[in-house]
């Protein structure tokens, strides 16, 4: 009987302490859940920051690459413009020489014609 009385006293004591124990354990669980949630949030924030930094670096590299392409193409355009100017000058030089050659040949032909006429009109003698 004494055992039952001790058991009953122990159970009553546990029942009396249960609300305080429940509240304390609920607070501990809530604090642990809060810490875990904060840790997850910090981890997600860190991952997002790293992703943003990586995307920024990729964008900067893309911009740098495009700037290099533009610079290289500008150099190619300048070289092609010089080649075009040289080619135009060569064509003009050839045209001038052709015109000079044609007028020189014309003049020579005209002189030959005059000489032939003079030779025909000259008395042989």
Residue frames as a rotation matrix with the C-alpha (Angstrom) as fourth column:
UNK 1
0.566 0.824 0.000 0.00
0.824 -0.566 0.000 0.00
0.000 0.000 -1.000 0.00
UNK 2
0.370 -0.529 -0.764 2.84
0.197 -0.759 0.621 2.30
-0.908 -0.380 -0.177 0.82
UNK 3
-0.662 -0.623 0.417 4.20
0.500 0.049 0.865 1.75
-0.559 0.781 0.279 -2.67
UNK 4
-0.069 0.730 0.680 0.90
0.962 -0.133 0.240 2.86
0.266 0.670 -0.693 -4.11
UNK 5
0.773 0.333 -0.540 0.85
0.527 -0.812 0.253 5.95
-0.354 -0.480 -0.802 -1.98
UNK 6
-0.103 -0.903 -0.418 4.39
0.162 -0.430 0.888 6.80
-0.981 0.024 0.191 -3.06
UNK 7
-0.648 -0.050 0.760 3.44
0.744 0.176 0.645 6.14
-0.166 0.983 -0.076 -6.67
UNK 8
0.399 0.886 0.238 0.37
0.899 -0.429 0.088 8.35
0.180 0.179 -0.967 -6.30
UNK 9
0.605 -0.241 -0.759 2.42
0.284 -0.825 0.488 11.12
-0.744 -0.511 -0.430 -4.69
UNK 10
-0.516 -0.855 0.057 4.99
0.303 -0.120 0.945 10.91
-0.801 0.505 0.321 -7.46
UNK 11
-0.430 0.436 0.790 2.31
0.894 0.084 0.441 11.05
0.126 0.896 -0.426 -10.15
UNK 12
0.681 0.688 -0.249 0.60
0.724 -0.685 0.087 14.00
-0.111 -0.240 -0.965 -8.47
UNK 13
0.202 -0.706 -0.678 3.92
0.156 -0.661 0.734 15.80
-0.967 -0.254 -0.023 -8.26
UNK 14
-0.733 -0.476 0.486 4.58
0.506 0.097 0.857 15.09
-0.455 0.874 0.170 -11.98
UNK 15
0.021 0.837 0.547 1.09
0.973 -0.144 0.182 16.25
0.231 0.528 -0.817 -12.88
UNK 16
0.732 0.216 -0.646 1.61
0.479 -0.838 0.263 19.43
-0.484 -0.501 -0.717 -10.90
UNK 17
-0.090 -0.886 -0.455 4.99
-0.010 -0.456 0.890 20.10
-0.996 0.084 0.032 -12.54
UNK 18
-0.135 0.030 0.990 3.79
0.852 0.513 0.100 19.13
-0.505 0.858 -0.095 -16.03
UNK 19
0.843 0.480 0.242 2.52
0.533 -0.689 -0.491 22.58
-0.069 0.543 -0.837 -17.17
UNK 20
0.666 -0.666 -0.336 5.80
-0.462 -0.722 0.515 24.25
-0.585 -0.188 -0.789 -16.20
UNK 21
-0.243 -0.761 0.601 7.82
0.081 0.602 0.795 21.43
-0.967 0.242 -0.085 -17.80
UNK 22
0.244 0.443 0.863 5.64
0.894 0.241 -0.377 21.60
-0.374 0.864 -0.337 -20.93
UNK 23
0.981 0.137 -0.136 6.10
0.092 -0.952 -0.292 25.37
-0.170 0.274 -0.947 -21.16
UNK 24
0.299 -0.948 -0.110 9.87
-0.490 -0.251 0.835 25.08
-0.819 -0.196 -0.539 -20.65
UNK 25
-0.339 -0.432 0.836 10.24
0.408 0.733 0.544 22.36
-0.848 0.526 -0.073 -23.30
UNK 26
0.588 0.593 0.550 8.01
0.779 -0.229 -0.584 24.29
-0.220 0.772 -0.597 -25.70
UNK 27
0.868 -0.330 -0.372 10.26
-0.312 -0.944 0.108 27.34
-0.387 0.022 -0.922 -25.23
UNK 28
-0.121 -0.953 0.277 13.37
-0.267 0.300 0.916 25.22
-0.956 0.036 -0.291 -25.82
UNK 29
-0.116 0.147 0.982 11.81
0.790 0.614 0.001 23.71
-0.603 0.776 -0.187 -28.98
UNK 30
0.873 0.475 0.112 10.72
0.456 -0.710 -0.536 27.14
-0.175 0.519 -0.836 -30.21
UNK 31
0.563 -0.746 -0.356 14.23
-0.519 -0.654 0.550 28.55
-0.643 -0.126 -0.755 -29.62
UNK 32
-0.341 -0.683 0.645 15.80
0.108 0.654 0.749 25.62
-0.934 0.325 -0.149 -31.43
UNK 33
0.251 0.519 0.817 13.38
0.897 0.193 -0.398 26.01
-0.364 0.833 -0.417 -34.36
UNK 34
0.951 0.074 -0.300 14.15
0.010 -0.978 -0.210 29.74
-0.309 0.197 -0.931 -34.47
UNK 35
0.131 -0.985 -0.109 17.92
-0.492 -0.160 0.856 29.09
-0.861 -0.059 -0.506 -34.53
UNK 36
-0.339 -0.217 0.916 17.55
0.524 0.765 0.375 26.45
-0.782 0.607 -0.145 -37.27
UNK 37
0.620 0.647 0.443 15.34
0.747 -0.316 -0.584 28.77
-0.238 0.694 -0.680 -39.33
UNK 38
0.804 -0.394 -0.444 17.82
-0.349 -0.919 0.184 31.63
-0.481 0.007 -0.877 -38.95
UNK 39
-0.202 -0.927 0.316 20.68
-0.199 0.355 0.913 29.33
-0.959 0.121 -0.256 -39.92
UNK 40
-0.066 0.266 0.962 18.78
0.847 0.524 -0.087 28.19
-0.527 0.809 -0.260 -43.05
UNK 41
0.901 0.434 -0.022 17.96
0.377 -0.805 -0.457 31.80
-0.216 0.404 -0.889 -43.88
UNK 42
0.445 -0.822 -0.356 21.62
-0.512 -0.559 0.652 32.83
-0.735 -0.108 -0.670 -43.50
UNK 43
-0.380 -0.580 0.721 22.70
0.231 0.695 0.681 29.90
-0.896 0.426 -0.130 -45.65
UNK 44
0.301 0.575 0.761 20.17
0.907 0.075 -0.414 30.77
-0.295 0.815 -0.499 -48.38
UNK 45
0.932 0.003 -0.363 21.22
-0.036 -0.994 -0.101 34.43
-0.361 0.107 -0.926 -48.22
UNK 46
0.030 -0.999 -0.030 24.86
-0.389 -0.040 0.920 33.42
-0.921 -0.016 -0.390 -48.58
UNK 47
-0.303 -0.081 0.950 24.05
0.664 0.697 0.271 31.18
-0.684 0.712 -0.157 -51.57
UNK 48
0.693 0.631 0.350 22.07
0.699 -0.468 -0.540 33.99
-0.177 0.619 -0.765 -53.22
UNK 49
0.708 -0.517 -0.482 24.94
-0.369 -0.852 0.372 36.43
-0.603 -0.085 -0.793 -52.65
UNK 50
-0.314 -0.864 0.393 27.43
-0.071 0.434 0.898 33.98
-0.947 0.254 -0.197 -54.15
UNK 51
0.015 0.412 0.911 25.12
0.894 0.403 -0.196 33.41
-0.449 0.817 -0.362 -57.14
UNK 52
0.926 0.358 -0.115 24.74
0.291 -0.875 -0.387 37.16
-0.239 0.325 -0.915 -57.66
UNK 53
0.327 -0.892 -0.312 28.51
-0.487 -0.442 0.754 37.65
-0.810 -0.095 -0.579 -57.45
UNK 54
-0.409 -0.464 0.786 29.10
0.359 0.710 0.606 34.84
-0.839 0.530 -0.123 -59.94
UNK 55
0.400 0.633 0.663 26.55
0.884 -0.076 -0.461 36.29
-0.241 0.771 -0.590 -62.36
UNK 56
0.883 -0.138 -0.448 28.15
-0.138 -0.990 0.034 39.71
-0.448 0.032 -0.893 -61.99
UNK 57
-0.113 -0.993 0.044 31.59
-0.322 0.078 0.943 38.27
-0.940 0.092 -0.329 -62.79
UNK 58
-0.253 0.097 0.963 30.17
0.762 0.633 0.136 36.42
-0.596 0.768 -0.234 -65.79
UNK 59
0.781 0.600 0.176 28.50
0.591 -0.618 -0.518 39.61
-0.202 0.509 -0.837 -67.02
UNK 60
0.602 -0.634 -0.486 31.74
-0.414 -0.768 0.489 41.57
-0.683 -0.093 -0.725 -66.55
UNK 61
-0.399 -0.761 0.511 33.64
0.068 0.531 0.844 38.92
-0.914 0.372 -0.160 -68.53
UNK 62
0.125 0.533 0.837 31.03
0.919 0.256 -0.300 39.03
-0.374 0.806 -0.458 -71.28
UNK 63
0.940 0.197 -0.278 31.28
0.123 -0.957 -0.262 42.82
-0.318 0.212 -0.924 -71.45
UNK 64
0.167 -0.964 -0.206 35.09
-0.451 -0.260 0.854 42.62
-0.877 -0.050 -0.479 -71.55
UNK 65
-0.398 -0.277 0.875 34.96
0.509 0.726 0.462 40.01
-0.763 0.629 -0.148 -74.30
UNK 66
0.518 0.672 0.529 32.52
0.829 -0.242 -0.504 42.09
-0.211 0.700 -0.683 -76.33
UNK 67
0.814 -0.295 -0.501 34.68
-0.238 -0.955 0.177 45.18
-0.531 -0.025 -0.847 -75.87
UNK 68
-0.247 -0.947 0.205 37.68
-0.191 0.255 0.948 43.22
-0.950 0.195 -0.244 -77.13
UNK 69
-0.133 0.286 0.949 35.68
0.856 0.516 -0.035 42.04
-0.500 0.807 -0.314 -80.14
UNK 70
0.873 0.488 -0.020 34.59
0.429 -0.787 -0.444 45.62
-0.232 0.378 -0.896 -80.89
UNK 71
0.457 -0.782 -0.424 38.18
-0.446 -0.614 0.651 46.84
-0.769 -0.108 -0.630 -80.57
UNK 72
-0.448 -0.621 0.643 39.47
0.213 0.625 0.751 44.08
-0.869 0.473 -0.148 -82.85
UNK 73
0.177 0.608 0.774 36.74
0.936 0.138 -0.323 44.78
-0.304 0.782 -0.545 -85.40
UNK 74
0.893 0.080 -0.443 37.50
0.022 -0.991 -0.135 48.51
-0.449 0.111 -0.887 -85.31
UNK 75
-0.063 -0.991 -0.120 41.12
-0.383 -0.087 0.920 47.66
-0.922 0.104 -0.374 -86.11
UNK 76
-0.426 -0.024 0.904 40.00
0.648 0.689 0.324 45.43
-0.631 0.724 -0.278 -88.98
UNK 77
0.655 0.725 0.210 37.70
0.695 -0.470 -0.544 48.17
-0.296 0.503 -0.812 -90.29
UNK 78
0.626 -0.497 -0.601 40.54
-0.360 -0.868 0.342 50.70
-0.692 0.002 -0.722 -90.17
UNK 79
-0.451 -0.825 0.339 42.83
-0.078 0.415 0.906 48.27
-0.889 0.383 -0.252 -92.04
UNK 80
-0.138 0.485 0.864 40.14
0.894 0.437 -0.103 47.63
-0.427 0.757 -0.494 -94.65
UNK 81
0.854 0.431 -0.292 39.55
0.304 -0.867 -0.394 51.37
-0.423 0.248 -0.872 -95.05
UNK 82
0.131 -0.891 -0.436 43.30
-0.494 -0.440 0.750 51.87
-0.860 0.117 -0.497 -95.66
UNK 83
-0.578 -0.311 0.755 43.27
0.376 0.719 0.584 49.03
-0.724 0.622 -0.299 -98.20
UNK 84
0.380 0.810 0.446 40.26
0.846 -0.111 -0.521 50.60
-0.373 0.576 -0.728 -99.92
UNK 85
0.774 -0.145 -0.616 41.96
-0.184 -0.983 0.001 53.99
-0.606 0.112 -0.788 -100.06
UNK 86
-0.320 -0.947 0.024 45.11
-0.334 0.137 0.933 52.36
-0.887 0.290 -0.360 -101.48
UNK 87
-0.375 0.251 0.892 43.07
0.729 0.674 0.117 50.47
-0.572 0.695 -0.436 -104.06
UNK 88
0.742 0.668 -0.059 41.24
0.519 -0.628 -0.579 53.67
-0.424 0.399 -0.813 -105.09
UNK 89
0.424 -0.671 -0.608 44.57
-0.490 -0.735 0.469 55.45
-0.762 0.099 -0.640 -105.49
UNK 90
-0.566 -0.643 0.517 45.92
0.051 0.598 0.800 52.59
-0.823 0.479 -0.305 -107.60
UNK 91
0.086 0.690 0.719 42.83
0.900 0.256 -0.353 52.68
-0.427 0.677 -0.599 -109.82
UNK 92
0.867 0.217 -0.449 43.19
0.082 -0.950 -0.302 56.44
-0.492 0.225 -0.841 -110.23
UNK 93
-0.031 -0.964 -0.266 46.89
-0.484 -0.218 0.847 56.05
-0.874 0.155 -0.460 -111.07
UNK 94
-0.539 -0.107 0.835 46.09
0.508 0.750 0.424 53.38
-0.672 0.653 -0.350 -113.64
UNK 95
0.508 0.808 0.299 43.34
0.768 -0.267 -0.582 55.54
-0.390 0.525 -0.756 -115.15
UNK 96
0.673 -0.328 -0.663 45.66
-0.318 -0.938 0.141 58.54
-0.667 0.116 -0.736 -115.41
UNK 97
-0.428 -0.893 0.136 48.36
-0.294 0.280 0.914 56.43
-0.855 0.351 -0.383 -117.04
UNK 98
-0.247 0.424 0.871 45.82
0.790 0.609 -0.072 54.93
-0.561 0.670 -0.486 -119.43
UNK 99
0.814 0.564 -0.136 44.58
0.412 -0.727 -0.549 58.40
-0.409 0.391 -0.825 -120.38
UNK 100
0.348 -0.774 -0.528 48.14
-0.557 -0.624 0.548 59.70
-0.754 0.104 -0.648 -120.75
UNK 101
-0.559 -0.549 0.621 49.05
0.089 0.705 0.704 56.63
-0.824 0.449 -0.345 -122.78
UNK 102
0.158 0.714 0.682 46.02
0.868 0.229 -0.441 57.03
-0.470 0.662 -0.583 -124.97
UNK 103
0.912 0.174 -0.371 46.64
0.025 -0.927 -0.375 60.71
-0.409 0.333 -0.850 -125.59
UNK 104
-0.012 -0.984 -0.178 50.33
-0.527 -0.145 0.838 60.00
-0.850 0.103 -0.517 -126.17
UNK 105
-0.480 -0.094 0.872 49.47
0.512 0.777 0.366 57.29
-0.712 0.622 -0.325 -128.68
UNK 106
0.597 0.764 0.246 47.01
0.692 -0.335 -0.639 59.65
-0.406 0.551 -0.729 -130.31
UNK 107
0.679 -0.418 -0.603 49.63
-0.403 -0.899 0.169 62.36
-0.613 0.128 -0.780 -130.54
UNK 108
-0.411 -0.869 0.277 52.15
-0.252 0.400 0.881 59.90
-0.876 0.292 -0.383 -131.95
UNK 109
-0.131 0.466 0.875 49.61
0.809 0.561 -0.177 58.68
-0.574 0.684 -0.450 -134.47
UNK 110
0.857 0.472 -0.206 48.86
0.312 -0.795 -0.521 62.27
-0.410 0.382 -0.828 -135.46
UNK 111
0.250 -0.861 -0.443 52.59
-0.594 -0.498 0.632 63.04
-0.765 0.106 -0.636 -135.87
UNK 112
-0.527 -0.410 0.744 52.99
0.229 0.775 0.589 59.91
-0.818 0.481 -0.314 -137.96
UNK 113
0.353 0.759 0.547 50.09
0.812 0.042 -0.582 60.97
-0.464 0.650 -0.602 -140.11
UNK 114
0.836 -0.107 -0.539 51.60
-0.223 -0.962 -0.154 64.45
-0.502 0.249 -0.828 -140.64
UNK 115
-0.179 -0.984 0.010 54.97
-0.479 0.096 0.873 62.92
-0.860 0.151 -0.488 -141.48
UNK 116
-0.332 0.130 0.934 53.36
0.624 0.773 0.114 60.59
-0.707 0.621 -0.338 -144.02
UNK 117
0.743 0.656 0.130 51.53
0.557 -0.499 -0.663 63.45
-0.370 0.566 -0.737 -145.65
UNK 118
0.573 -0.616 -0.541 54.71
-0.536 -0.781 0.321 65.50
-0.620 0.106 -0.777 -145.82
UNK 119
-0.436 -0.765 0.473 56.55
-0.123 0.571 0.811 62.57
-0.891 0.296 -0.343 -147.28
UNK 120
0.072 0.542 0.837 53.87
0.839 0.421 -0.344 62.16
-0.539 0.727 -0.425 -149.96
UNK 121
0.916 0.395 -0.069 53.85
0.319 -0.822 -0.472 65.83
-0.243 0.411 -0.879 -150.80
UNK 122
0.294 -0.891 -0.346 57.60
-0.323 -0.434 0.841 66.15
-0.900 -0.135 -0.415 -151.00
UNK 123
0.774 -0.087 -0.627 59.20
-0.615 0.129 -0.778 66.03
0.149 0.988 0.046 -154.33
UNK 124
0.782 -0.504 0.367 61.41
0.279 0.809 0.517 63.09
-0.558 -0.301 0.773 -154.71
UNK 125
0.987 0.067 -0.149 64.61
-0.069 -0.654 -0.753 63.96
-0.148 0.753 -0.641 -155.78
